[in-house]
Amino acid sequence: MLIEAVVVVAAPASDQVAWLDKYDVPPDEIALGFDDAFRLAGRLVDEGQLSREVLPSLQMIDEVFSEMSQVTDVDRWTREAMTTDAGWGRARQLAREVLTAEGGEMTPLPGIRIVR
């Protein structure tokens, strides 16, 4: 689940927007999905399913999204901002570093189930 969330964060903005459109969800769903999965990181390290070396990068992604949430500028959470906002770019870069360190690669974005 964590790697799937990281794959979504790491995807090019155009792929992220297409993914959001496919599931009819807002951009903050990417950050929320990461936040939910990030809570499992320590346990995954303890179980040997995730290397300890990626924890700082995961923490930085979490901090980027937290900082973006603190700002009252809701324009950061638009599809347009995903291509221009520095926070989105930084999160994307860090997520790609995590995937590289874990020996992963960019895979198709995972499906999600929406309960409404």
Backbone as numpy.savetxt, mean C-alpha at the origin, in Angstrom:
# Nx Ny Nz CAx CAy CAz Cx Cy Cz
-1.55 -11.79 2.89 -2.37 -10.61 2.89 -1.50 -9.35 2.89
-0.41 -9.35 3.66 0.46 -8.19 3.70 1.12 -7.96 2.35
1.65 -9.01 1.76 2.31 -8.85 0.46 1.31 -8.38 -0.59
0.09 -8.89 -0.54 -0.93 -8.42 -1.49 -1.18 -6.92 -1.31
-1.24 -6.47 -0.07 -1.45 -5.05 0.20 -0.26 -4.24 -0.32
0.95 -4.77 -0.15 2.15 -4.09 -0.62 2.16 -4.04 -2.15
1.70 -5.09 -2.79 1.61 -5.11 -4.26 0.70 -3.98 -4.74
-0.40 -3.76 -4.06 -1.32 -2.69 -4.45 -0.66 -1.33 -4.25
0.03 -1.14 -3.13 0.71 0.13 -2.88 1.81 0.36 -3.90
2.51 -0.68 -4.30 3.65 -0.56 -5.22 3.25 -0.36 -6.68
2.02 -0.65 -7.02 1.59 -0.59 -8.42 1.67 0.82 -8.97
1.89 0.94 -10.27 1.86 2.26 -10.90 0.50 2.92 -10.65
0.49 4.23 -10.58 -0.74 4.96 -10.29 -1.88 4.59 -11.24
-1.56 4.41 -12.51 -2.61 4.06 -13.47 -3.24 2.71 -13.15
-2.44 1.75 -12.70 -2.97 0.45 -12.30 -3.79 0.56 -11.02
-3.33 1.40 -10.10 -4.08 1.61 -8.87 -5.46 2.20 -9.17
-5.49 3.19 -10.04 -6.76 3.83 -10.39 -7.70 2.82 -11.06
-7.17 2.02 -11.96 -7.99 0.99 -12.62 -8.54 0.00 -11.59
-7.71 -0.36 -10.60 -8.13 -1.28 -9.54 -9.24 -0.66 -8.70
-9.08 0.62 -8.36 -10.11 1.33 -7.59 -11.42 1.38 -8.38
-11.32 1.67 -9.66 -12.51 1.74 -10.51 -13.19 0.38 -10.62
-12.40 -0.66 -10.76 -12.95 -2.01 -10.89 -13.81 -2.37 -9.67
-13.34 -2.00 -8.49 -14.06 -2.36 -7.27 -14.91 -1.22 -6.71
-14.90 -0.10 -7.42 -15.69 1.07 -7.02 -15.43 1.45 -5.56
-14.14 1.63 -5.26 -13.73 2.04 -3.92 -12.87 3.31 -4.02
-12.82 4.10 -2.96 -12.02 5.33 -2.97 -10.54 5.04 -2.76
-9.67 6.00 -3.09 -8.22 5.81 -2.94 -7.76 5.44 -1.53
-8.47 5.93 -0.51 -8.02 5.60 0.84 -8.14 4.11 1.15
-8.85 3.38 0.31 -8.96 1.93 0.51 -7.58 1.26 0.39
-6.70 1.83 -0.42 -5.35 1.29 -0.55 -4.62 1.43 0.78
-4.70 2.60 1.39 -4.05 2.83 2.68 -4.69 2.00 3.78
-6.02 1.89 3.77 -6.71 1.11 4.79 -6.37 -0.38 4.68
-6.30 -0.87 3.46 -5.92 -2.27 3.26 -4.50 -2.54 3.75
-3.60 -1.59 3.46 -2.23 -1.74 3.95 -2.22 -1.70 5.46
-2.94 -0.77 6.06 -2.96 -0.64 7.52 -3.44 -1.93 8.19
-4.50 -2.51 7.67 -5.00 -3.77 8.23 -3.94 -4.86 8.17
-3.29 -4.98 7.03 -2.30 -6.04 6.84 -1.02 -5.76 7.61
-0.63 -4.49 7.71 0.60 -4.10 8.40 0.59 -4.54 9.86
-0.56 -4.59 10.45 -0.68 -5.01 11.85 -0.18 -6.44 12.07
-0.09 -7.21 11.01 0.38 -8.59 11.09 1.88 -8.74 10.89
2.57 -7.67 10.57 3.98 -7.74 10.18 4.85 -8.39 11.26
4.72 -7.98 12.49 5.54 -8.55 13.56 5.34 -10.04 13.70
4.12 -10.47 13.61 3.82 -11.90 13.72 4.41 -12.67 12.54
4.32 -12.08 11.34 4.88 -12.73 10.16 6.40 -12.87 10.27
7.05 -11.88 10.85 8.50 -11.97 11.08 8.78 -13.10 12.08
8.04 -13.14 13.17 8.23 -14.18 14.19 8.03 -15.57 13.62
7.13 -15.70 12.67 6.84 -17.00 12.06 7.76 -17.31 10.89
8.68 -16.41 10.57 9.63 -16.64 9.48 9.05 -16.45 8.10
7.90 -15.79 8.00 7.27 -15.59 6.69 7.62 -14.25 6.07
8.31 -13.41 6.85 8.68 -12.08 6.39 10.02 -11.75 7.02
10.91 -11.16 6.24 12.23 -10.84 6.79 12.16 -9.58 7.65
12.90 -9.59 8.72 12.94 -8.46 9.65 13.45 -7.19 8.96
14.28 -7.36 7.93 14.89 -6.23 7.24 13.87 -5.32 6.57
12.69 -5.83 6.23 11.71 -4.99 5.54 10.82 -4.21 6.52
10.91 -4.52 7.80 10.05 -3.82 8.76 10.22 -2.29 8.74
11.45 -1.76 8.65 11.57 -0.29 8.58 10.86 0.31 7.37
10.94 -0.34 6.23 10.26 0.19 5.04 8.75 0.10 5.19
8.26 -0.98 5.77 6.83 -1.11 6.02 6.36 -0.03 6.99
7.17 0.21 8.03 6.84 1.26 9.00 6.80 2.62 8.32
7.73 2.86 7.40 7.75 4.15 6.70 6.51 4.32 5.82
6.06 3.24 5.17 4.83 3.31 4.38 3.68 3.70 5.30
3.61 3.06 6.45 2.57 3.36 7.42 2.64 4.82 7.85
3.84 5.33 8.06 4.01 6.73 8.46 3.60 7.69 7.35
3.93 7.34 6.10 3.53 8.19 4.97 2.01 8.31 4.92
1.33 7.17 5.01 -0.13 7.21 4.97 -0.70 7.93 6.19
-0.08 7.76 7.34 -0.55 8.47 8.54 -0.39 9.97 8.37
0.75 10.40 7.86 0.97 11.83 7.62 -0.04 12.37 6.61
-0.31 11.60 5.57 -1.29 12.03 4.57 -2.67 12.19 5.20
-2.98 11.35 6.17 -4.28 11.40 6.83 -4.39 12.57 7.81
-3.26 13.02 8.32 -3.25 14.12 9.29 -3.56 15.46 8.63
-3.21 15.57 7.39 -3.40 16.83 6.66 -4.87 16.98 6.31
-5.38 18.15 6.47 -6.80 18.38 6.19 -7.10 18.51 4.70
-6.07 18.43 3.87 -6.24 18.54 2.42 -6.74 17.21 1.86
-8.04 17.12 1.65 -8.62 15.87 1.15 -8.24 15.60 -0.30
-7.67 16.60 -0.97 -7.25 16.39 -2.35 -6.16 15.32 -2.47
-5.49 15.01 -1.39 -4.46 13.97 -1.41 -5.07 12.58 -1.60
-6.36 12.46 -1.34 -7.05 11.17 -1.41 -7.95 11.09 -2.63
-7.49 11.67 -3.73 -8.23 11.58 -4.99 -7.44 10.74 -5.98
-8.13 10.27 -6.99 -7.46 9.49 -8.04 -6.40 10.35 -8.74
-6.69 11.62 -8.92 -5.74 12.52 -9.58 -4.46 12.65 -8.77
-4.61 12.78 -7.45 -3.44 12.95 -6.59 -2.53 11.73 -6.61
-3.07 10.60 -6.92 -2.26 9.38 -6.92 -1.12 9.47 -7.92
-1.27 10.29 -8.95 -0.20 10.43 -9.95 0.73 11.60 -9.65
0.30 12.54 -8.80 1.09 13.75 -8.59 1.57 13.97 -7.17
0.91 13.40 -6.19 1.23 13.67 -4.78 2.51 12.95 -4.36
3.38 13.67 -3.68 4.67 13.10 -3.24 4.48 11.95 -2.26
3.46 12.02 -1.43 3.21 10.94 -0.47 2.91 9.63 -1.17
2.04 9.70 -2.17 1.73 8.48 -2.93 2.99 7.94 -3.61
3.80 8.84 -4.16 5.04 8.41 -4.82 6.00 7.76 -3.85
6.13 8.33 -2.66 7.03 7.77 -1.63 6.54 6.40 -1.17
5.25 6.27 -0.92 4.70 4.97 -0.51 4.94 3.92 -1.59
4.74 4.32 -2.83 4.94 3.40 -3.96 6.40 2.94 -4.02
7.33 3.87 -3.87 8.76 3.55 -3.90 9.13 2.58 -2.78
8.68 2.86 -1.58 8.98 2.00 -0.43 8.39 0.61 -0.62
7.18 0.55 -1.13 6.54 -0.75 -1.34 7.31 -1.57 -2.38
7.82 -0.92 -3.40 8.63 -1.64 -4.40 9.92 -2.17 -3.78
10.50 -1.39 -2.87 11.70 -1.85 -2.16 11.39 -3.09 -1.31
10.25 -3.10 -0.67 9.85 -4.26 0.13 9.71 -5.49 -0.76
9.02 -5.33 -1.88 8.85 -6.47 -2.79 10.18 -6.99 -3.30
11.09 -6.09 -3.63 12.41 -6.50 -4.10 13.16 -7.26 -3.01
13.13 -6.73 -1.79 13.83 -7.37 -0.67 13.26 -8.74 -0.35
11.97 -8.90 -0.56 11.32 -10.18 -0.26 11.39 -11.15 -1.44
12.05 -10.72 -2.50 12.18 -11.60 -3.67 10.89 -11.70 -4.45
9.99 -10.79 -4.18 8.71 -10.78 -4.88 8.81 -9.97 -6.15
7.75 -9.98 -6.87 7.70 -9.20 -8.09 6.32 -8.59 -8.21
6.21 -7.68 -9.11 4.91 -7.07 -9.34 4.02 -8.11 -10.00
2.99 -8.45 -9.32 2.02 -9.40 -9.84 0.73 -8.65 -10.13
-0.20 -9.28 -10.81 -1.49 -8.60 -10.98 -2.06 -8.20 -9.62
-2.75 -7.10 -9.60 -3.32 -6.65 -8.33 -4.36 -7.65 -7.86
-4.37 -7.91 -6.56 -5.28 -8.94 -6.03 -6.73 -8.50 -6.10
-7.60 -9.48 -6.14 -9.02 -9.19 -6.07 -9.40 -8.92 -4.62
-10.48 -8.21 -4.46 -11.01 -7.96 -3.11 -12.50 -8.21 -3.12
-13.02 -8.51 -1.96 -14.45 -8.71 -1.80 -14.98 -7.53 -1.01
-15.96 -6.86 -1.59 -16.55 -5.69 -0.97 -17.88 -6.10 -0.33
-18.03 -5.77 0.93 -19.28 -6.02 1.63 -19.96 -4.67 1.82
-21.13 -4.53 1.29 -21.83 -3.24 1.40 -23.16 -3.44 2.04
